[in-house]
Every structure is written in C-alpha cells, then in structure tokens.
C-alpha cells in the first residue's frame, strides 16, 4: 500500500491555526488543537520541496527510537509519515538567549549532551545542532524550562539503515557557522564529534552574542567569560582527531569549566608547566589547550611553553605534529610582534630554541609539509631577534640536511622574505647545499 493511501489528513483530527509557528528548510510547524480532546500541540508537516517528505519520515523514525527528557517527544504521527505532533515549545534557545546567563548555558549544554549521548549510542548523529533546534518546553512546575533537542530530519542513521540515502558526498548540511567542517565533505561519515563541534559553537555564540561564521574561530573576549575559552577550543577543532570526541568527554570538560574560574590564566600555565617539568604530569593536553585558547598571551608561550624539554617536544611531534607545529608557529609570530618589556634580551634564545627543537622534531618524523610551514615562521623570528648563538645553531643544522628536506627548508627560507634572506646572507656562513648557496649568494 502506498504512502498516500496510508496517510490521514491532519485536519480530520486537528484544528490548525492559520499562522505558522515556524518554517524550516523542509517543513513548517503550526499550532493545532485535537478536535476530540482539545489538547494543544505543535503539528509539523513537509513543505512542497524535494526530499521534504522523506526528511519527515526520517525525523519520526529517529525520534521514536529515542526516549530522553531532553529529546523532543512525538505525541502522534501520521501512518504514512506525512506529519506528526509534539508539545508546543515556549521558544528556541536563539530567541531566549538574552534572558539567560552562563550558569544557564552550563545547564543547557549538560542536558543536551546527555540527550545526544543517548542518540550516539543508537548510532544516530543529529548533524544540525543549532540555537534554533534547541527548544524550551515548560517544566512540570511551570516555573522552569526543560530544554530539548528537536528537528532530527538531518540525522545520520546507522550504516545500512536506508536503501536510499538522502545525503551524498559533497552535499553540505547543517546550519552555517554551527556545522562541523567535515559535514561539507561527506556528511554520511559524520561521527558524534560533529555534534560536539556544534555544541562548542553554541557556547561561543551564547557567550559572545555573535553568530559564528564557517572557518572562523569565535572565542569570548569578556574578561569574566575567559574561563570558557579552553572548552570551546577543544570542542571546535577543525581536525576531528584533535577534537573532543564524545559527549561523555564533553560533559567532563564542561564540569571543569568553573574549576579555575578565579585563577589567572598565567598562573594556570605556570602550574601546568611545573607539573610537566617535575614529571608529575606527562600529558601536555591541558597546557596546549590553554595556549591555543590564548594565542596572544606571551606569558603562556615565552615563560611557560618555552621551558618544556626537548623530550616533551619530541613526544608531542610524534603524537600530535599538527598541534605542536601550530603552537611553535604562534610562538614565532609572538616573538616578532610582542614588546619584550622587562625580560632579559638573551632570554629570546629560549623560545627560539623551542621553535627550533619543534622544527627538527617534525623533520625527524618526516612531516616535511608541516616543517616547511613552520620553518618560514622560524626564520622570520630568528632574523627578527638576531640572536647569533641561535642563528649559528640554525645554520649548522641546515648544513646537515640534504635531499627533499634541504629543498623544503630552502623554499621556506626563500618564502620568509627579502629582509630575512638578507640577514642570513650577512651572517658569517657558507651554506653547504647548492640551493641555499644560490639563494644566499651575492
């Protein structure tokens, strides 16, 4: 029997309001009243658009599988999957934002994370978490709100659950600015980390009151909200492998947001660095996240990160080459842009040594692309600081290189700019490699 033969016209069961409560990409929602009971509901039905009917079917099937107080409940649905009813929401998170504070944000994120964790255990990934898809329902005491995840039409179902996939490689889904970057590649392979990313962007939007834009980092600048930055950074990393991967991990990081709220960032960095140097903590995750969250804080970079030993740097280069490479590049840029103030001039050798050690570790681990990118920033910082002891170590190391590595570093030096090549040309050094000799020749 066909879908249309199974379907029931919703008007036979409900009296529909003439105005819509809202219209989305594939459906509209209207307030409705059950003709027999008088119960008020929100009735959702598809628009006259391709795939709209199937999206409603997917939404119904997904939400019927999920039972959680923070997942929108389906009250009744059409046998032919052409409409369904749900409780009437007070409004969306997007519309209610101005009346909420950071304590509310913490509570909302914890509730939604719990709900999404249930979905992920069923191998269902929402893929469209945004402020408009988180709704407030009246709680039983009518004085508080219960927040729920709605609009499951873009959900990624378990592999093999459908014979006619609604998404394809290269098809972008989700809400711009909130959607994880991998959803623009192949949304069919999305994992729970895509929903983690969206929750991180919601936190950033909530705290900054700024709509995020795809590909642009968004972090709070308000001094009273800075303690949220590490959490947002960890949840919104572009690379899935570096991002907080699950809702259980996200909840742990959320619960730690207020742990060091009153502790100055510089004191946190010093505490973490000391633990690593004393061997009390081997994991650099927390310190690196702090550095990524505050890329303009020279105290974190120069007075703490730069103190890490070569063994710690080498270990990071083996396990997270992209991450340590970006941190070292940020340190190089800070060396060129930051006033040295009351620090001793010779101390510049310490952050320079950190960058150089990172560069050598990337080369040794055959990360030539990352090494070439970092080398350009390193050469600029080296020339800017003019520390001849470090430059001597740099040139001695360059003379040890050959083949593809030597060519990659030569290109990096050439790309650093004329003033940088002039600095190395004036240094008392005769390059051993032909390409460097040609580049730095008279």
C-alpha positions in Angstrom: 0.0 0.0 0.0 1.4 3.4 -0.9 2.3 6.2 1.5 -0.6 8.4 0.3 -3.1 5.6 0.8 -1.9 5.1 4.4 -1.9 8.8 5.2 -4.6 10.6 7.2 -5.4 14.3 6.6 -4.3 16.1 9.8 -7.3 18.4 9.5 -9.6 15.4 10.2 -8.1 15.1 13.6 -6.8 18.6 14.4 -7.9 22.2 14.1 -4.9 24.0 12.7 -4.0 27.6 13.4 -3.9 29.8 10.3 -0.4 31.1 11.2 2.8 29.1 11.3 4.9 28.8 14.4 7.9 28.5 12.2 9.2 27.3 8.8 12.5 25.5 8.3 14.3 24.1 5.3 11.9 21.3 4.6 8.9 21.7 6.9 6.5 24.0 8.7 5.1 23.9 12.2 1.6 25.1 13.1 -0.2 25.3 16.4 -3.1 22.8 16.4 -5.9 21.5 18.7 -7.1 18.0 18.9 -10.8 18.0 17.8 -11.9 15.5 20.4 -9.7 16.3 23.5 -8.9 19.9 22.8 -5.3 19.3 23.6 -2.9 21.9 22.1 0.0 20.6 20.1 2.6 21.7 17.5 2.0 19.9 14.2 4.9 19.5 11.8 4.4 18.7 8.1 6.6 18.8 5.0 6.9 21.7 2.5 6.4 21.1 -1.2 10.1 20.6 -1.7 12.3 17.6 -2.9 13.1 15.2 -0.1 10.9 17.1 2.4 8.5 14.1 2.9 11.4 11.7 3.4 13.0 14.1 5.9 9.8 14.0 8.0 9.8 10.2 7.8 13.5 10.1 9.0 12.6 12.5 11.8 9.7 10.4 13.0 11.6 7.2 12.9 14.6 8.6 14.7 12.7 10.3 17.5 10.5 7.3 18.1 13.7 5.3 18.8 15.0 7.9 21.3 13.5 8.3 24.8 15.0 11.0 26.9 13.5 14.0 28.7 15.8 16.4 26.6 14.7 15.0 23.3 11.6 16.3 21.7 8.7 13.8 22.1 6.4 12.8 19.3 2.8 12.6 20.6 1.2 11.2 17.4 2.2 10.7 13.8 0.6 10.0 10.5 0.7 6.3 9.5 2.0 7.5 6.1 4.7 9.6 7.8 3.4 12.9 6.4 3.0 14.8 9.7 3.5 14.4 13.4 2.6 16.3 16.6 4.7 17.3 19.5 4.4 19.6 22.6 4.3 23.3 21.9 7.6 24.9 22.8 7.9 28.2 24.6 10.6 29.3 22.1 14.0 28.5 20.8 17.3 29.0 22.5 18.1 31.6 19.8 15.1 33.7 20.8 15.5 33.2 24.6 19.3 33.9 24.8 19.1 37.4 26.2 17.3 36.2 29.4 20.0 33.6 30.2 23.4 33.6 31.9 26.4 31.4 31.9 25.0 29.2 34.6 22.0 28.5 32.3 24.4 27.8 29.5 26.2 25.2 31.5 22.9 23.5 32.5 21.6 23.6 28.9 24.8 22.1 27.4 24.9 19.3 30.0 21.2 18.4 29.3 21.7 18.4 25.6 24.9 16.5 25.8 23.0 13.8 27.8 20.4 13.6 25.1 22.9 13.4 22.3 24.8 10.7 24.1 21.7 8.6 24.0 21.4 9.2 20.3 25.0 8.4 19.6 24.7 5.1 21.5 22.0 4.3 18.9 24.4 5.3 16.2 22.3 8.4 15.3 24.2 11.7 14.8 22.0 14.8 14.7 24.2 16.8 12.3 22.2 20.0 12.7 22.5 21.2 16.3 22.0 25.0 16.4 20.2 27.5 18.6 17.0 27.2 16.6 16.9 23.4 17.1 17.1 23.6 20.9 13.7 24.4 22.3 12.4 25.3 25.7 9.4 23.4 27.0 7.5 24.4 30.2 8.6 22.2 33.1 6.0 20.5 35.3 6.1 23.2 37.9 5.6 25.9 35.3 8.3 28.0 36.8 11.3 26.5 35.0 12.1 25.3 31.5 13.1 21.9 30.1 15.4 22.2 27.1 15.0 19.6 24.3 16.8 18.7 21.0 14.3 18.9 18.1 14.4 18.7 14.3 16.0 15.3 13.6 15.4 15.4 9.9 19.1 15.7 9.1 20.1 12.8 11.3 22.8 10.4 10.1 21.4 6.9 10.6 23.4 3.7 11.1 25.1 2.4 8.0 22.8 0.2 6.0 19.7 1.6 7.7 18.4 3.0 4.5 18.5 1.9 0.9 18.0 5.4 -0.5 20.4 7.8 1.3 19.2 11.4 1.4 22.8 12.9 1.7 25.7 12.4 -0.6 29.4 13.3 -0.8 30.0 17.0 -1.2 26.5 17.9 0.0 26.6 20.5 2.7 24.1 20.0 5.6 23.6 21.7 8.9 23.4 25.3 9.9 26.2 27.6 8.6 28.6 28.6 11.3 27.4 25.8 13.7 28.0 22.8 11.4 31.2 20.8 11.8 33.7 21.3 8.8 33.6 17.5 7.9 29.9 17.8 7.1 30.8 19.7 4.0 33.0 16.8 2.8 31.0 13.6 3.3 28.2 14.0 5.8 27.4 10.3 5.6 30.6 9.5 7.6 29.9 12.0 10.4 30.5 10.8 13.9 29.4 12.1 17.3 32.3 14.6 17.1 30.2 16.6 14.6 27.6 17.3 17.3 30.4 18.1 19.8 31.6 20.8 17.4 28.1 22.3 17.1 27.7 22.4 20.9 31.1 24.2 21.1 29.9 26.7 18.6 26.7 27.2 20.5 28.7 28.0 23.6 30.8 30.5 21.6 27.7 32.1 20.1 25.9 32.3 23.5 28.9 33.9 25.3 29.8 36.4 22.5 26.3 37.1 21.3 27.8 36.8 17.8 26.7 34.4 15.0 29.7 32.2 14.1 31.0 32.1 10.5 32.2 28.9 8.9 36.0 28.5 9.1 36.5 31.4 11.6 37.4 30.9 15.3 35.0 32.5 17.7 36.0 32.9 21.4 34.8 35.1 24.2 36.8 38.3 24.9 34.9 39.4 28.0 37.4 39.0 31.0 34.6 37.5 33.1 34.0 34.7 30.5 37.5 33.8 29.5 37.4 30.5 31.5 35.2 29.2 28.7 37.9 29.5 26.0 39.7 26.2 26.6 36.4 24.3 26.5 35.4 26.0 23.2 38.8 25.4 21.6 38.7 21.7 22.5 35.2 21.2 21.1 35.7 23.2 17.9 39.0 22.0 16.4 38.8 21.7 12.7 40.5 18.3 12.7 38.2 15.6 14.1 41.1 13.6 15.5 42.1 16.6 17.7 38.6 17.5 18.8 36.8 16.3 21.9 35.3 13.1 20.5 32.3 12.2 22.6 29.5 13.6 24.7 30.9 11.9 27.8 34.2 13.7 27.3 32.4 16.9 26.6 30.5 16.6 29.9 33.7 16.1 31.8 35.2 19.3 30.2 32.0 21.2 30.9 32.0 20.3 34.6 35.6 21.6 34.8 34.9 25.0 33.2 34.4 26.7 36.5 37.2 24.8 38.4 39.8 27.5 37.8 37.5 30.5 37.1 39.2 32.8 39.6 42.7 31.6 38.8 44.7 33.9 36.4 45.5 32.3 33.1 49.2 32.9 33.6 49.1 31.1 37.0 47.3 28.1 35.4 50.0 27.9 32.7 52.7 28.0 35.3 51.1 25.4 37.4 50.7 23.0 34.5 54.2 23.6 33.2 55.7 22.9 36.6 53.8 19.6 36.8 55.1 18.6 33.4 58.7 19.6 34.2 58.6 17.8 37.6 57.3 14.6 36.0 54.0 14.8 37.9 52.0 15.1 34.7 53.1 13.6 31.4 50.1 14.8 29.4 50.6 18.2 27.7 46.9 18.3 26.6 45.7 20.9 29.2 48.7 23.2 28.7 48.5 23.1 24.9 44.7 23.7 25.0 45.4 26.8 27.2 48.0 28.1 24.7 45.5 27.5 21.8 42.8 29.4 23.7 45.1 32.4 24.4 47.2 32.7 21.2 48.2 36.3 22.1 49.3 35.7 25.6 53.1 35.9 25.5 53.5 34.8 29.2 52.0 31.4 28.4 54.2 31.0 25.4 57.5 32.6 26.4 57.6 31.9 30.2 55.9 28.5 30.2 55.7 26.6 26.9 59.2 27.6 26.0 60.5 25.9 29.2 59.4 22.4 28.0 62.2 20.0 27.5 63.2 18.5 24.1 61.9 15.1 25.1 58.4 16.6 25.8 58.5 18.4 22.4 59.7 15.4 20.5 56.9 13.3 22.1 54.4 15.9 21.0 55.8 15.9 17.5 55.3 12.2 17.2 51.8 12.1 18.5 50.3 15.5 17.5 52.6 17.0 14.8 49.9 19.5 13.5 49.3 20.8 17.0 52.8 21.3 18.2 53.7 22.8 14.8 50.9 25.4 15.1 51.9 26.2 18.7 55.5 26.7 17.6 54.4 28.9 14.7 52.3 31.0 17.1 55.3 31.4 19.3 57.4 32.6 16.4 54.8 35.2 15.4 54.6 36.4 19.0 58.4 36.8 19.0 58.1 39.2 16.1 55.0 41.1 17.4 55.4 41.3 21.2 57.2 44.0 23.0 60.0 42.4 25.1 59.4 44.7 28.0 61.4 43.8 31.2 62.6 40.4 30.0 66.3 39.9 29.5 67.3 40.2 25.9 69.3 36.9 25.9 66.1 35.1 27.1 64.9 35.3 23.5 67.1 32.3 22.9 64.7 30.1 25.0 61.5 30.5 22.8 63.7 30.4 19.7 65.2 27.1 20.9 61.6 25.7 21.5 60.7 26.5 17.9 63.9 25.1 16.5 63.5 21.9 18.5 60.0 21.5 17.2 61.2 22.1 13.6 63.9 19.5 14.0 61.4 17.0 15.5 59.0 17.5 12.6 61.8 16.8 10.1 62.9 13.7 12.0 59.3 12.5 11.9 59.1 13.1 8.2 56.5 15.8 8.5 58.0 17.9 5.7 54.9 19.9 4.9 54.5 21.0 8.5 58.2 21.5 8.8 58.3 23.8 5.7 55.4 25.9 7.0 56.9 26.2 10.5 60.4 26.9 9.1 59.2 30.1 7.3 57.9 31.5 10.6 61.0 30.3 12.5 63.4 32.0 10.0 61.5 35.3 10.4 61.7 35.1 14.2 65.3 34.2 14.1 66.2 37.1 11.9 64.0 39.5 13.9 65.6 38.5 17.2 69.1 38.5 15.8 70.4 36.1 18.4 73.6 34.9 16.8 74.1 31.9 19.1 70.7 30.5 17.9 71.4 31.5 14.3 74.7 29.6 14.4 72.9 26.5 15.7 70.3 27.0 12.9 72.9 27.3 10.1 74.9 24.3 11.5 71.7 22.2 11.3 70.8 23.4 7.8 74.2 22.2 6.7 73.4 18.7 7.9 70.3 18.5 5.6 70.1 17.0 2.2 67.6 15.8 -0.4 63.9 16.6 -0.1 64.4 18.1 3.4 67.1 20.5 2.2 64.9 21.6 -0.7 61.9 22.1 1.5 63.8 24.3 4.0 65.4 26.3 1.2 61.9 27.1 -0.1 60.8 28.1 3.4 63.8 30.5 3.7 63.1 31.9 0.3 59.4 32.5 1.3 60.4 34.2 4.5 61.1 37.5 2.7 63.9 39.6 1.4 64.9 41.0 4.8 65.2 37.5 6.2 67.4 36.2 3.4 69.5 39.4 3.8 70.0 38.6 7.5 71.3 35.1 6.7 73.3 36.3 3.7 75.2 38.8 6.1 75.8 36.1 8.7 79.3 34.5 8.5 78.2 31.3 7.0 78.9 29.5 3.7 76.0 27.1 3.0 76.9 23.6 2.1 73.9 22.9 -0.1 73.7 24.2 -3.6 70.2 25.6 -3.3 70.9 27.5 -0.1 74.2 28.8 -1.6 72.4 30.0 -4.7 69.6 31.6 -2.6 72.1 33.4 -0.3 74.8 34.1 -2.8 75.9 37.6 -3.6 
